[in-house]
Amino acid sequence: MIFKDVSLLVLAGGESSRMGFPKHLLPASGGTVTDHIINRLGSMFTEVIVAGRGLELARTDTRVVEDVRMKRTPLVGILSGILAAETSRVFVIGCDMPFVRKQLIHRLVSETGSDVAVPVVRGYYEPLCAVYCSSAAEKIQLYLDAGGSKVTGFYSSVKVTEVSELEVRRADPLLESFINLNTPRDYEKWNSAGAE
């Protein structure tokens, strides 16, 4: 099944300070961890976009988008992807989140009629595993113009659909979708397990 009018947006920016190596270039089955995510999920979407700064990907099925602003925040990557997308919605995932479950993506994409559809886990938003509509672009830009940088900082100015933890667990009982590869130990554990 392909989600019509939804793009996959992989965020490949970030400092990678704890990893000590650019996360999007970490080796994995099929190339890099970014390739791994695209190979797993790309066929579900109308198009695949990778956003960041100074990126190079040796793929013909993926569009690389340069960050539209110099400010270092994932929100700039989200805005860059929204503005570049050929679709009206993007599913956002961090390049260090290789465990995201397809069932959860289905659940999030099924939410329509709002600017953002975001999981709420343990009382907090999971904004880097969420759906953003092109209708949110203007509010994101205004928020960034005002000096904001927190990914969820513009949420109060748009219509947000919260997907409860109960709903999330129906799609991902162990909440594995939100595990990040933050350190070399995280990466080695994932890679030695077969990079699933």
FIKOLZA-1660 file (N, C-alpha, C; in steps of 0.1 Angstrom, whole numbers, plus 5000, padded with zeros to 4 digits):
% residues 196
   i   px   py   pz ch aa at
   1 5008 4988 5000  A  M  N
   1 5000 5000 5000  A  M CA
   1 5009 5012 5000  A  M  C
   2 5006 5022 4991  A  I  N
   2 5013 5035 4991  A  I CA
   2 5003 5045 4997  A  I  C
   3 5008 5053 5006  A  F  N
   3 5000 5064 5011  A  F CA
   3 5000 5075 5001  A  F  C
   4 4988 5078 4995  A  K  N
   4 4987 5088 4985  A  K CA
   4 4988 5102 4992  A  K  C
   5 4996 5111 4985  A  D  N
   5 4997 5124 4990  A  D CA
   5 5004 5125 5004  A  D  C
   6 5013 5116 5006  A  V  N
   6 5022 5116 5018  A  V CA
   6 5036 5113 5014  A  V  C
   7 5045 5121 5019  A  S  N
   7 5059 5119 5016  A  S CA
   7 5066 5114 5029  A  S  C
   8 5077 5106 5027  A  L  N
   8 5085 5102 5038  A  L CA
   8 5096 5112 5039  A  L  C
   9 5098 5118 5051  A  L  N
   9 5108 5128 5053  A  L CA
   9 5118 5123 5064  A  L  C
  10 5130 5121 5060  A  V  N
  10 5140 5116 5070  A  V CA
  10 5149 5128 5073  A  V  C
  11 5150 5131 5086  A  L  N
  11 5158 5142 5091  A  L CA
  11 5172 5137 5093  A  L  C
  12 5182 5142 5086  A  A  N
  12 5196 5138 5087  A  A CA
  12 5205 5149 5092  A  A  C
  13 5200 5158 5099  A  G  N
  13 5208 5169 5105  A  G CA
  13 5212 5165 5119  A  G  C
  14 5216 5175 5126  A  G  N
  14 5220 5172 5140  A  G CA
  14 5235 5172 5142  A  G  C
  15 5239 5174 5155  A  E  N
  15 5253 5175 5159  A  E CA
  15 5260 5161 5160  A  E  C
  16 5252 5151 5164  A  S  N
  16 5257 5137 5166  A  S CA
  16 5269 5137 5176  A  S  C
  17 5268 5146 5186  A  S  N
  17 5279 5148 5196  A  S CA
  17 5281 5135 5204  A  S  C
  18 5270 5129 5208  A  R  N
  18 5272 5117 5217  A  R CA
  18 5277 5105 5208  A  R  C
  19 5273 5104 5196  A  M  N
  19 5278 5094 5187  A  M CA
  19 5292 5096 5182  A  M  C
  20 5296 5108 5180  A  G  N
  20 5309 5111 5176  A  G CA
  20 5311 5108 5161  A  G  C
  21 5301 5107 5154  A  F  N
  21 5301 5104 5140  A  F CA
  21 5287 5108 5134  A  F  C
  22 5287 5113 5122  A  P  N
  22 5274 5117 5116  A  P CA
  22 5264 5105 5116  A  P  C
  23 5253 5106 5123  A  K  N
  23 5244 5094 5124  A  K CA
  23 5239 5089 5110  A  K  C
  24 5236 5099 5101  A  H  N
  24 5230 5094 5089  A  H CA
  24 5240 5086 5080  A  H  C
  25 5253 5086 5084  A  L  N
  25 5263 5079 5076  A  L CA
  25 5267 5066 5083  A  L  C
  26 5261 5062 5094  A  L  N
  26 5264 5050 5101  A  L CA
  26 5262 5038 5092  A  L  C
  27 5272 5029 5091  A  P  N
  27 5270 5017 5082  A  P CA
  27 5259 5008 5087  A  P  C
  28 5251 5003 5078  A  A  N
  28 5241 4993 5081  A  A CA
  28 5238 4985 5069  A  A  C
  29 5230 4975 5071  A  S  N
  29 5226 4966 5059  A  S CA
  29 5220 4975 5048  A  S  C
  30 5225 4973 5036  A  G  N
  30 5220 4981 5025  A  G CA
  30 5226 4995 5023  A  G  C
  31 5237 4997 5031  A  G  N
  31 5244 5010 5030  A  G CA
  31 5246 5017 5043  A  G  C
  32 5238 5027 5046  A  T  N
  32 5239 5035 5059  A  T CA
  32 5226 5033 5066  A  T  C
  33 5225 5038 5078  A  V  N
  33 5213 5037 5086  A  V CA
  33 5202 5045 5079  A  V  C
  34 5205 5056 5072  A  T  N
  34 5195 5063 5064  A  T CA
  34 5190 5054 5053  A  T  C
  35 5199 5047 5046  A  D  N
  35 5194 5038 5036  A  D CA
  35 5185 5027 5041  A  D  C
  36 5189 5022 5053  A  H  N
  36 5181 5012 5060  A  H CA
  36 5167 5016 5062  A  H  C
  37 5165 5028 5067  A  I  N
  37 5152 5034 5069  A  I CA
  37 5144 5035 5056  A  I  C
  38 5151 5041 5046  A  I  N
  38 5144 5043 5033  A  I CA
  38 5141 5029 5027  A  I  C
  39 5149 5020 5028  A  N  N
  39 5147 5006 5022  A  N CA
  39 5135 5000 5029  A  N  C
  40 5133 5002 5042  A  R  N
  40 5122 4996 5050  A  R CA
  40 5109 5003 5047  A  R  C
  41 5109 5016 5046  A  L  N
  41 5097 5024 5046  A  L CA
  41 5094 5031 5033  A  L  C
  42 5104 5034 5025  A  G  N
  42 5102 5042 5013  A  G CA
  42 5090 5038 5004  A  G  C
  43 5088 5025 5002  A  S  N
  43 5078 5021 4993  A  S CA
  43 5064 5023 4998  A  S  C
  44 5063 5028 5010  A  M  N
  44 5049 5031 5016  A  M CA
  44 5045 5045 5012  A  M  C
  45 5054 5053 5006  A  F  N
  45 5051 5067 5004  A  F CA
  45 5052 5071 4989  A  F  C
  46 5046 5082 4986  A  T  N
  46 5046 5088 4973  A  T CA
  46 5060 5092 4969  A  T  C
  47 5068 5097 4978  A  E  N
  47 5082 5101 4975  A  E CA
  47 5090 5100 4988  A  E  C
  48 5103 5101 4987  A  V  N
  48 5112 5101 4999  A  V CA
  48 5121 5113 4998  A  V  C
  49 5121 5120 5009  A  I  N
  49 5130 5132 5010  A  I CA
  49 5139 5130 5022  A  I  C
  50 5151 5134 5021  A  V  N
  50 5161 5135 5032  A  V CA
  50 5165 5149 5033  A  V  C
  51 5163 5155 5045  A  A  N
  51 5167 5169 5047  A  A CA
  51 5178 5170 5057  A  A  C
  52 5187 5180 5054  A  G  N
  52 5199 5182 5062  A  G CA
  52 5207 5193 5056  A  G  C
  53 5220 5193 5060  A  R  N
  53 5229 5203 5055  A  R CA
  53 5241 5196 5049  A  R  C
  54 5244 5199 5036  A  G  N
  54 5256 5193 5030  A  G CA
  54 5256 5178 5028  A  G  C
  55 5244 5173 5025  A  L  N
  55 5242 5158 5024  A  L CA
  55 5245 5153 5010  A  L  C
  56 5250 5141 5010  A  E  N
  56 5252 5134 4997  A  E CA
  56 5247 5120 4999  A  E  C
  57 5237 5116 4990  A  L  N
  57 5232 5103 4991  A  L CA
  57 5233 5097 4977  A  L  C
  58 5238 5085 4976  A  A  N
  58 5239 5078 4963  A  A CA
  58 5227 5070 4960  A  A  C
  59 5216 5077 4959  A  R  N
  59 5203 5070 4956  A  R CA
  59 5196 5078 4945  A  R  C
  60 5188 5071 4937  A  T  N
  60 5181 5077 4926  A  T CA
  60 5166 5078 4930  A  T  C
  61 5162 5071 4941  A  D  N
  61 5148 5071 4945  A  D CA
  61 5145 5081 4957  A  D  C
  62 5155 5090 4959  A  T  N
  62 5154 5099 4971  A  T CA
  62 5158 5113 4967  A  T  C
  63 5150 5123 4972  A  R  N
  63 5154 5137 4970  A  R CA
  63 5161 5142 4982  A  R  C
  64 5173 5148 4980  A  V  N
  64 5180 5154 4991  A  V CA
  64 5177 5169 4991  A  V  C
  65 5172 5174 5003  A  V  N
  65 5168 5188 5004  A  V CA
  65 5177 5195 5014  A  V  C
  66 5183 5206 5010  A  E  N
  66 5191 5214 5019  A  E CA
  66 5183 5222 5029  A  E  C
  67 5187 5223 5041  A  D  N
  67 5180 5231 5051  A  D CA
  67 5178 5245 5046  A  D  C
  68 5166 5250 5048  A  V  N
  68 5163 5263 5043  A  V CA
  68 5168 5275 5052  A  V  C
  69 5172 5271 5064  A  R  N
  69 5177 5281 5074  A  R CA
  69 5190 5275 5081  A  R  C
  70 5198 5284 5086  A  M  N
  70 5210 5280 5092  A  M CA
  70 5208 5275 5107  A  M  C
  71 5197 5280 5113  A  K  N
  71 5195 5276 5127  A  K CA
  71 5195 5261 5128  A  K  C
  72 5202 5256 5139  A  R  N
  72 5203 5242 5141  A  R CA
  72 5191 5237 5150  A  R  C
  73 5181 5232 5144  A  T  N
  73 5170 5226 5151  A  T CA
  73 5163 5216 5141  A  T  C
  74 5158 5205 5146  A  P  N
  74 5151 5196 5137  A  P CA
  74 5139 5203 5130  A  P  C
  75 5134 5213 5136  A  L  N
  75 5122 5220 5131  A  L CA
  75 5126 5226 5117  A  L  C
  76 5138 5231 5115  A  V  N
  76 5142 5236 5102  A  V CA
  76 5142 5224 5092  A  V  C
  77 5146 5212 5096  A  G  N
  77 5145 5201 5086  A  G CA
  77 5131 5198 5083  A  G  C
  78 5122 5199 5093  A  I  N
  78 5108 5196 5090  A  I CA
  78 5102 5207 5080  A  I  C
  79 5105 5219 5083  A  L  N
  79 5101 5230 5074  A  L CA
  79 5107 5228 5060  A  L  C
  80 5119 5225 5059  A  S  N
  80 5126 5223 5046  A  S CA
  80 5119 5212 5038  A  S  C
  81 5116 5201 5045  A  G  N
  81 5109 5190 5038  A  G CA
  81 5095 5193 5034  A  G  C
  82 5087 5200 5043  A  I  N
  82 5074 5204 5039  A  I CA
  82 5074 5213 5027  A  I  C
  83 5083 5223 5027  A  L  N
  83 5083 5232 5015  A  L CA
  83 5087 5225 5002  A  L  C
  84 5095 5215 5003  A  A  N
  84 5100 5208 4991  A  A CA
  84 5091 5197 4986  A  A  C
  85 5082 5192 4995  A  A  N
  85 5074 5180 4992  A  A CA
  85 5064 5183 4981  A  A  C
  86 5062 5173 4973  A  E  N
  86 5052 5173 4962  A  E CA
  86 5038 5170 4968  A  E  C
  87 5038 5166 4980  A  T  N
  87 5026 5161 4987  A  T CA
  87 5021 5172 4997  A  T  C
  88 5009 5170 5002  A  S  N
  88 5004 5180 5012  A  S CA
  88 5008 5175 5026  A  S  C
  89 5013 5163 5028  A  R  N
  89 5016 5158 5041  A  R CA
  89 5030 5151 5041  A  R  C
  90 5037 5152 5052  A  V  N
  90 5050 5144 5053  A  V CA
  90 5049 5136 5066  A  V  C
  91 5054 5124 5065  A  F  N
  91 5057 5116 5078  A  F CA
  91 5071 5118 5081  A  F  C
  92 5074 5124 5093  A  V  N
  92 5088 5127 5097  A  V CA
  92 5093 5117 5106  A  V  C
  93 5106 5113 5103  A  I  N
  93 5113 5103 5112  A  I CA
  93 5128 5108 5112  A  I  C
  94 5134 5107 5124  A  G  N
  94 5148 5110 5125  A  G CA
  94 5156 5098 5119  A  G  C
  95 5168 5102 5114  A  C  N
  95 5176 5091 5108  A  C CA
  95 5182 5082 5118  A  C  C
  96 5181 5085 5131  A  D  N
  96 5186 5077 5142  A  D CA
  96 5175 5069 5148  A  D  C
  97 5163 5067 5141  A  M  N
  97 5152 5060 5147  A  M CA
  97 5148 5048 5138  A  M  C
  98 5156 5038 5137  A  P  N
  98 5154 5027 5127  A  P CA
  98 5144 5017 5131  A  P  C
  99 5138 5018 5143  A  F  N
  99 5128 5008 5148  A  F CA
  99 5114 5012 5146  A  F  C
 100 5111 5023 5139  A  V  N
 100 5097 5027 5138  A  V CA
 100 5089 5016 5131  A  V  C
 101 5077 5013 5137  A  R  N
 101 5068 5003 5132  A  R CA
 101 5059 5008 5122  A  R  C
 102 5057 5000 5111  A  K  N
 102 5048 5003 5100  A  K CA
 102 5034 5005 5105  A  K  C
 103 5030 4997 5115  A  Q  N
 103 5016 4998 5120  A  Q CA
 103 5013 5012 5126  A  Q  C
 104 5024 5017 5133  A  L  N
 104 5023 5030 5139  A  L CA
 104 5021 5041 5128  A  L  C
 105 5029 5040 5117  A  I  N
 105 5028 5049 5106  A  I CA
 105 5014 5049 5101  A  I  C
 106 5009 5037 5099  A  H  N
 106 4995 5036 5094  A  H CA
 106 4985 5044 5103  A  H  C
 107 4987 5042 5116  A  R  N
 107 4978 5049 5126  A  R CA
 107 4979 5064 5125  A  R  C
 108 4991 5069 5124  A  L  N
 108 4993 5083 5123  A  L CA
 108 4988 5089 5110  A  L  C
 109 4991 5083 5099  A  V  N
 109 4987 5088 5086  A  V CA
 109 4971 5087 5085  A  V  C
 110 4965 5079 5092  A  S  N
 110 4950 5078 5092  A  S CA
 110 4944 5090 5098  A  S  C
 111 4951 5098 5105  A  E  N
 111 4945 5110 5111  A  E CA
 111 4946 5121 5101  A  E  C
 112 4935 5126 5098  A  T  N
 112 4934 5137 5088  A  T CA
 112 4926 5149 5094  A  T  C
 113 4927 5160 5088  A  G  N
 113 4919 5172 5092  A  G CA
 113 4926 5180 5102  A  G  C
 114 4939 5178 5105  A  S  N
 114 4947 5186 5114  A  S CA
 114 4960 5190 5108  A  S  C
 115 4968 5199 5114  A  D  N
 115 4981 5203 5108  A  D CA
 115 4992 5194 5113  A  D  C
 116 4990 5187 5124  A  V  N
 116 5000 5178 5130  A  V CA
 116 4993 5166 5136  A  V  C
 117 4998 5154 5133  A  A  N
 117 4993 5142 5141  A  A CA
 117 5005 5137 5148  A  A  C
 118 5005 5136 5161  A  V  N
 118 5017 5133 5169  A  V CA
 118 5014 5123 5180  A  V  C
 119 5022 5113 5182  A  P  N
 119 5021 5104 5193  A  P CA
 119 5024 5111 5206  A  P  C
 120 5017 5107 5217  A  V  N
 120 5020 5112 5230  A  V CA
 120 5023 5100 5238  A  V  C
 121 5036 5099 5243  A  V  N
 121 5041 5088 5250  A  V CA
 121 5047 5092 5264  A  V  C
 122 5042 5086 5274  A  R  N
 122 5046 5089 5288  A  R CA
 122 5044 5104 5291  A  R  C
 123 5034 5109 5285  A  G  N
 123 5030 5123 5288  A  G CA
 123 5037 5134 5279  A  G  C
 124 5045 5129 5270  A  Y  N
 124 5053 5138 5261  A  Y CA
 124 5050 5136 5246  A  Y  C
 125 5051 5147 5238  A  Y  N
 125 5050 5145 5224  A  Y CA
 125 5062 5138 5219  A  Y  C
 126 5060 5131 5208  A  E  N
 126 5071 5124 5200  A  E CA
 126 5071 5131 5186  A  E  C
 127 5076 5143 5185  A  P  N
 127 5075 5151 5173  A  P CA
 127 5083 5147 5161  A  P  C
 128 5093 5138 5164  A  L  N
 128 5102 5133 5153  A  L CA
 128 5097 5120 5148  A  L  C
 129 5085 5116 5151  A  C  N
 129 5078 5105 5145  A  C CA
 129 5063 5108 5144  A  C  C
 130 5061 5118 5135  A  A  N
 130 5048 5124 5134  A  A CA
 130 5045 5128 5120  A  A  C
 131 5032 5132 5117  A  V  N
 131 5028 5137 5104  A  V CA
 131 5026 5152 5105  A  V  C
 132 5031 5159 5095  A  Y  N
 132 5030 5173 5094  A  Y CA
 132 5024 5177 5080  A  Y  C
 133 5014 5186 5081  A  C  N
 133 5008 5191 5068  A  C CA
 133 5014 5204 5063  A  C  C
 134 5013 5206 5050  A  S  N
 134 5019 5218 5044  A  S CA
 134 5012 5231 5050  A  S  C
 135 5000 5229 5056  A  S  N
 135 4993 5240 5062  A  S CA
 135 5000 5245 5074  A  S  C
 136 5010 5238 5080  A  A  N
 136 5017 5242 5091  A  A CA
 136 5029 5251 5088  A  A  C
 137 5033 5251 5075  A  A  N
 137 5046 5258 5071  A  A CA
 137 5046 5272 5076  A  A  C
 138 5036 5280 5073  A  E  N
 138 5036 5294 5077  A  E CA
 138 5038 5296 5092  A  E  C
 139 5031 5288 5100  A  K  N
 139 5032 5290 5114  A  K CA
 139 5046 5286 5119  A  K  C
 140 5052 5276 5113  A  I  N
 140 5066 5272 5116  A  I CA
 140 5075 5283 5113  A  I  C
 141 5074 5289 5101  A  Q  N
 141 5082 5300 5098  A  Q CA
 141 5081 5312 5107  A  Q  C
 142 5069 5316 5111  A  L  N
 142 5067 5327 5120  A  L CA
 142 5073 5324 5134  A  L  C
 143 5072 5311 5138  A  Y  N
 143 5078 5307 5151  A  Y CA
 143 5093 5308 5150  A  Y  C
 144 5099 5304 5139  A  L  N
 144 5114 5305 5138  A  L CA
 144 5118 5319 5137  A  L  C
 145 5110 5327 5130  A  D  N
 145 5113 5342 5128  A  D CA
 145 5113 5348 5142  A  D  C
 146 5105 5344 5151  A  A  N
 146 5104 5349 5164  A  A CA
 146 5115 5344 5174  A  A  C
 147 5124 5336 5168  A  G  N
 147 5135 5331 5176  A  G CA
 147 5133 5317 5182  A  G  C
 148 5121 5311 5180  A  G  N
 148 5119 5298 5185  A  G CA
 148 5127 5287 5179  A  G  C
 149 5129 5276 5186  A  S  N
 149 5136 5265 5181  A  S CA
 149 5131 5251 5185  A  S  C
 150 5123 5251 5196  A  K  N
 150 5118 5238 5200  A  K CA
 150 5108 5232 5190  A  K  C
 151 5109 5220 5187  A  V  N
 151 5101 5213 5176  A  V CA
 151 5086 5215 5179  A  V  C
 152 5082 5214 5191  A  T  N
 152 5068 5215 5194  A  T CA
 152 5064 5229 5197  A  T  C
 153 5073 5239 5197  A  G  N
 153 5070 5252 5201  A  G CA
 153 5059 5259 5193  A  G  C
 154 5057 5255 5181  A  F  N
 154 5046 5261 5173  A  F CA
 154 5033 5254 5174  A  F  C
 155 5032 5243 5181  A  Y  N
 155 5020 5235 5182  A  Y CA
 155 5008 5243 5186  A  Y  C
 156 5010 5253 5195  A  S  N
 156 4999 5260 5201  A  S CA
 156 4992 5269 5190  A  S  C
 157 4999 5271 5179  A  S  N
 157 4993 5280 5168  A  S CA
 157 4987 5272 5157  A  S  C
 158 4986 5259 5158  A  V  N
 158 4980 5250 5147  A  V CA
 158 4971 5240 5154  A  V  C
 159 4964 5233 5145  A  K  N
 159 4955 5222 5150  A  K CA
 159 4963 5209 5151  A  K  C
 160 4964 5204 5163  A  V  N
 160 4972 5192 5166  A  V CA
 160 4963 5180 5170  A  V  C
 161 4964 5169 5164  A  T  N
 161 4958 5157 5168  A  T CA
 161 4968 5148 5176  A  T  C
 162 4964 5146 5188  A  E  N
 162 4973 5138 5197  A  E CA
 162 4968 5123 5196  A  E  C
 163 4978 5114 5193  A  V  N
 163 4975 5100 5193  A  V CA
 163 4980 5095 5207  A  V  C
 164 4970 5090 5215  A  S  N
 164 4973 5086 5228  A  S CA
 164 4983 5074 5229  A  S  C
 165 4989 5073 5241  A  E  N
 165 4998 5062 5243  A  E CA
 165 4991 5049 5242  A  E  C
 166 4978 5048 5246  A  L  N
 166 4970 5036 5244  A  L CA
 166 4969 5032 5230  A  L  C
 167 4966 5042 5221  A  E  N
 167 4965 5040 5207  A  E CA
 167 4979 5036 5201  A  E  C
 168 4989 5043 5205  A  V  N
 168 5003 5040 5201  A  V CA
 168 5006 5025 5204  A  V  C
 169 5003 5021 5216  A  R  N
 169 5007 5007 5220  A  R CA
 169 4999 4997 5213  A  R  C
 170 4988 5000 5207  A  R  N
 170 4981 4990 5199  A  R CA
 170 4989 4987 5186  A  R  C
 171 4996 4997 5182  A  A  N
 171 5004 4996 5170  A  A CA
 171 5018 4992 5173  A  A  C
 172 5023 4995 5184  A  D  N
 172 5037 4993 5188  A  D CA
 172 5037 4990 5203  A  D  C
 173 5034 4978 5208  A  P  N
 173 5033 4975 5222  A  P CA
 173 5045 4979 5231  A  P  C
 174 5057 4977 5225  A  L  N
 174 5069 4980 5233  A  L CA
 174 5074 4994 5231  A  L  C
 175 5067 5002 5223  A  L  N
 175 5072 5016 5221  A  L CA
 175 5086 5016 5214  A  L  C
 176 5089 5006 5206  A  E  N
 176 5102 5006 5200  A  E CA
 176 5104 5016 5190  A  E  C
 177 5093 5022 5184  A  S  N
 177 5095 5032 5174  A  S CA
 177 5102 5044 5178  A  S  C
 178 5103 5046 5191  A  F  N
 178 5108 5059 5197  A  F CA
 178 5122 5057 5202  A  F  C
 179 5128 5046 5200  A  I  N
 179 5142 5043 5204  A  I CA
 179 5152 5050 5194  A  I  C
 180 5161 5057 5200  A  N  N
 180 5171 5064 5192  A  N CA
 180 5185 5058 5193  A  N  C
 181 5192 5059 5182  A  L  N
 181 5206 5054 5183  A  L CA
 181 5215 5067 5186  A  L  C
 182 5217 5069 5199  A  N  N
 182 5223 5081 5204  A  N CA
 182 5238 5079 5207  A  N  C
 183 5242 5067 5210  A  T  N
 183 5256 5065 5214  A  T CA
 183 5262 5053 5206  A  T  C
 184 5275 5052 5205  A  P  N
 184 5281 5040 5199  A  P CA
 184 5276 5027 5204  A  P  C
 185 5273 5026 5217  A  R  N
 185 5268 5014 5223  A  R CA
 185 5254 5011 5217  A  R  C
 186 5245 5021 5216  A  D  N
 186 5232 5019 5210  A  D CA
 186 5233 5014 5196  A  D  C
 187 5243 5019 5188  A  Y  N
 187 5244 5015 5174  A  Y CA
 187 5250 5001 5173  A  Y  C
 188 5260 4998 5181  A  E  N
 188 5265 4984 5181  A  E CA
 188 5255 4974 5185  A  E  C
 189 5246 4977 5195  A  K  N
 189 5236 4968 5199  A  K CA
 189 5226 4965 5188  A  K  C
 190 5222 4976 5181  A  W  N
 190 5213 4975 5170  A  W CA
 190 5219 4967 5158  A  W  C
 191 5231 4971 5154  A  N  N
 191 5238 4965 5143  A  N CA
 191 5241 4950 5145  A  N  C
 192 5245 4947 5157  A  S  N
 192 5248 4933 5160  A  S CA
 192 5235 4924 5161  A  S  C
 193 5224 4930 5163  A  A  N
 193 5211 4923 5163  A  A CA
 193 5205 4921 5149  A  A  C
 194 5213 4925 5139  A  G  N
 194 5208 4923 5125  A  G CA
 194 5202 4935 5119  A  G  C
 195 5203 4947 5126  A  A  N
 195 5197 4959 5121  A  A CA
 195 5183 4958 5116  A  A  C
 196 5174 4954 5125  A  E  N
 196 5160 4952 5121  A  E CA
 196 5153 4965 5120  A  E  C
% end
